[in-house]
Amino acid sequence: MEEKIHTKIVRMDSENIDPEIIKEAAIIINKGGIVVFPTETVYGIGADALNDEAVDKIFKAKGRPQDNPLIVHIADVSELDALVKEVPESADKLADKYWPGPLTMILYKKDILSDKITAGLDTAAIRLPKNQIALALIRESKKPIAAPSANTSGKPSPTEASHVIEDLMGKVDMIIDGGSTNIGIESTVIDMTGDMPTILRPGGITKEDVEEVLGRCEYDPAIIKSSEKIVPKSPGQKYRHYSPKARVVLYKGKAEDIAQRIAKDYEKLQSEGLRVGIMSTVQTEKYYEGKTTICCGDRTKPLTISSNLFKDLRNFDRMGMDVILSEAVDEQGLGKAIMNRLGKASSETIIV
């Protein structure tokens, strides 16, 4: 039987950092332990990126495949030089504009970062988060911190400490509860090693945001059509992610048409004895009167949807649903990232 770790849970306001708790967490990191902390995207499970034994603990706690690379978090742009061989001018420009923030850049790594972090690749994923708790912990640790999302691999990423407790209690040394995360989906990952900046995972910094700074940018083909043959440069490219226990069915089409089809399928599935939930939006709630629904947000304000997405998927599981019927959203801007996550969470897509 796997030995459980005593997990200490502490609460902290990101606007009122407790230096004593940060010191305690940094000591854990420097002794090779693991600390869960909030970022502006999702909660991360952090360990000393330069300590292979500590990094192994991340993979073990999450049940994460070893060939899925980790993101290394830093607290200042100046720390890049120790970790990567070169910083292209284009990467400098993006850092100036979007760091600290929900942007991860792929750059050629130095040997200081081992294959444990990079899954054997000659590149590394680096991010400078915006959340003040995350920054304080990295600074106090005086180490780059490897930190994937703090969930059991394959489950929806955690946007509240309660999600982390559900998945990782007894598997980590400390959980810093900093409240709900802001963006609610993981950072944008962009490969800066080629001629064309290429988004490997869409997130809070959109393709349009990148183009505004660099003039050009493209999506990796893996985002359009996933393949098991892909060598993953980024977390989330190869494996199924974000999946609740319930089966997720995704509906694409005009909002009104989607809603009418979902309402019809809801009745059919219920008649078969299944427990069914609908992930609705502000614009479509009227179509689902009397049905079990969770309103995910407003279609005209995609941040309201992204910030609720993973939480709502977990809530449906808590309600004991067998099937979740989810509406698609417009894939412009942040909608691209939302649809990327929904696409990976779903087992079936219906075009209406």
N, C-alpha and C positions, 0 to 999 in steps of 0.2 A: 504493500500500500504506500502511495506517495506521501512523504512527510510534509505536513503543512507548516507554513511559516506564520509567525505571529505578525499580522498586518495592523499597523497603526494607522488610524484614520484621523486626519486633522482638517479643520475648516479654515479657510483664509479668503479674505476679500482681496481681489486683484488690485484694488485701489488703496488698500491699507496692508501692505506687506509686513508680515511678522518676521523680523530678522532671525529670531531664535529658532523658529520652525525651519526656515530656509537653511540655517547652519546645520541643524540636525539632519535634514534631507541631504545636504551636500556631503556630510560625513558618511551617510549610507552609500551614496554614489561612489565616493572615493575608497570605500572599503569593499567595493565590488558588489554592492546590493542593488536593488531595483526600486525606483520610486515612480509612482503614477502622478502626473501633474496635468493641469489644464493648459490648453493653448487656445488661440482664437478659432481654431478649426474643430478639432476633437480632442479628447484626452489622449495623452501619450504615455507609454510605459517605457521609462528611461533607465539607461545604464551607461557607465563610462564607455564611450565609443572606442577607447584605446585599450580596453581590457577584454580579451577574448572570452575569458571565463564568465565575466559579467554579461557580455553580449549573449552567450549561450543561454543564460537564465531567461532572457527575453523570449527566445525561441521556445524554450521549454514551457514557460508560463502561458504563452499564447497558443501552444500547439501549432506553431508556424513552420511551414516548410523552409529548410535551410537555403533553398535556391531562390528565396524571395528577398531581395536586398532591402536594407534598412535606411531610413533617412537620418542623417547626422545633423543635430541642432547646434548652432553657435549663437553667441550673444553679441558679436560685433563683426563687421565686415573684415576687419584687420585679421581675424582668426582664419580666414580662408587660406592665406598664404602657407600656413603650416600643413594644410590638408590636401591642397590641389596643386598641380604642376603649373597651371597658368589660368589666368582669369581673362577671357577675351573681352574686348571693348564692349561688345554687345551685352555680356553678362554684367559688366560694371554699370551699364546704363539701366538695366533692369533692377539691379540692387539699389541704385540711387533712388529709383522711383517706388519700388514695391517692398523693400526690406526696411524695417521689420514688417512682416506680413505673410499671407498665405501662399507663398511662392517657394517652390523647391527647384534648384537648378542642378542639372547633371553636368559634372565637369570631370576632366581627367585627374585621377587621384594620385597622391604620393603614397609611398610604401607604408607610411605611418598608419594608414587605414588598411586593416587586414581583409582577407577574403571573407571572413565571417560577416563583415558589414556589407560587402559589395557583391556577395554571391559569386565571387571569382571574376567579376568584371574589372576592367581597367578604369572604370569610372565610378564616381561616388555621387550620391544625392545629398545636397546641402541645403539647409533652411535656417533662416533667422526669424524666429517667431515674434509675434507682437505682444502676446500676453505677458503681463508684468511678472506673474509668478514664475512662468517658464524662464524668462530672462534672468530673474533674480537667482534661480537655482543654477542655471548654467554659469553665471558669473561667480557665484560662491563656490561652485565645484571646481572652477578653473580647469574644466575639461569639456571637450565636445561631448554631447550626450546623444547617443543613438536612441531613437524613440519612435517606434511604429504606434499605431492606434492601440489603446489599452483594452482590447476585447479578445475573447476567444476567436481564433482565426476562423473566418467564414461568416461570423455573426455581424449584425449591424454595428458600426463603430459607435463608441460611447460619447455622448454629448453631455452627460451628467454623471456625477460620482456614483449615483445609485446603479448605473449600468456597469461601471467598473467593479463595484462590490459584488454584483450579480455574477460576473464572469471570473474575477481574479482574486477574490477574498481568499486568504491563506496561501497565495502564490507570489505575493509581492511584499516588500518590507514596509512600505508606506504609501498611502493614498492621500494626496492633497486635494481636498474638495474645494474647488474655486467657483462653484455654481455652474450654471448652464453655459456652454460655449456659444459663441456668437454666430459663426458662419454655419457650423453644423455638418459640413462635409470636409474631407481632407484637402490639403493644399494642392494647388496646381503643380504638376511636375513637368518641367521643360528641359529638353536635351539641348545643351549649348555647345556640344562638341563637334557639330557639323556646320556646313555652310548655311543651312536653314534652321532657325530655331524651331524645334518640334515639340509639341505638347504630347506627352506620353499619358498624362492623366489630367483631365479638366478639373478645375476647382474654382476657388474664390477669385483668382486673377484670371480673367477671360482671355480668349484669343484676341478679342478686340482691344483689350487693355494692352496686351503685348505689342500688337500692331501699332498702337498709338505711340509707343516708345521706339520700336525698331523698324516700323514700316512694313514688316512682313513676318509671317509665322504660319505654320501648318500643323494639322493634327497627324499624329502617327496612325498608320493604317490599322493598328491593333485596336484603336478606339472605335473605328467604324466596323471592323469585323475581327472578333477575337479568334485566336488560334492556339491550340495546345503546343504548336511547334515554335512559338515565339520565345526567344531568349529574353526574359523580363529585365529591362533596364530600370523599371519602375515598379514599386509595389502596386498590386492590383491589375497588372497586365495579363498575368497567366491564369490565376486562380479565380474560382467563383468567390465572390465577396458579398458582404452586406445582407446575408440571407437570414430572415427570421425562420422559426420552425414551421410556420404556416407556408403553404404554397402561394406564391405571388403571381397574379395574372395582370399583365400590363396592357392597357387599351390605348391605341393611337388613332387620332382622327380629329374632327372638329369637336369642341368641348360638349356641345349639345348632343351630338350623335353618340359620343362616348358615353355620356350620362344615361341616355335612354337604353343603350345596349347593356350597360352595367346593371341598371335597375332590373332589366329582364333576366339577365344571367343570375343575378342575386336570388331571385325567386326560384329559378330552376335548381340551383345548387342547394338552396334551403330545403326544397321538396325532396332532395336526395338524402337529407339528414345531415348535411354538412353545416358547420358553424361558419358563417360568412361575414366578413367585415369589408367596408368600402372606405378607401382613402380618397376623400373628396377635396374640393377646393371651394373657396368662398362663392365662386361663380356658379357652382353646380349643386350646392346643398339642397336646393329646392326640389331636385329630382328624386331625392332619396328619403323623403318623409316616411317615418316609421321604420326605417332600416338602421342597422348598426353601422354607424359611420364615425370616422375621425376626420375633421377638417384639417388638412395639412397646411393650408395657407392661401394666399391670394395670388392668382395667376399673373397679375400686373406687378406684383412685388416678389420676385423669385427668392429673395433672401428669406422671406417668411416661410417659404416651402423648404429651402435647404436647411434652415435652422431646426425644423421640426421633423424632417424626413426619418432619420434613424430612430429618434425617440418614438415616433408613431408606429414604426414597424415593430419595435420592442413592446409597445403598449398593446398591439393586437395579439402578440404572443401571450402577454399576461392575461388577456381576456379569453384565451383558449381557442382562438380562431383556427379553423382548418384551412381556410382560403382567404386571401386578401385580394380584392379587386381594386386596382390602382389606375388612376387617370394619368396619361402622359401629359407633358407640358411642352410649350414652345422651346425649341432647342437653341434659341438665340441667347448669347451671353451666358449668364449663370445657369440658364436652363439646360445647356449642354452637359454641365457637370451633374445636375439633378438626374437627367435622363441616363447618363452613364451609370450612375449608382442604381437607379431603378432597373435598368437593363440587366445588370449583373445580379440583382436580387431576385429577378423574376425567372420563372421556369417556362413561361409561355407569353407570347405577344399576339394580341388580336388587333388587326387593322379594321377599323370600322368605316 
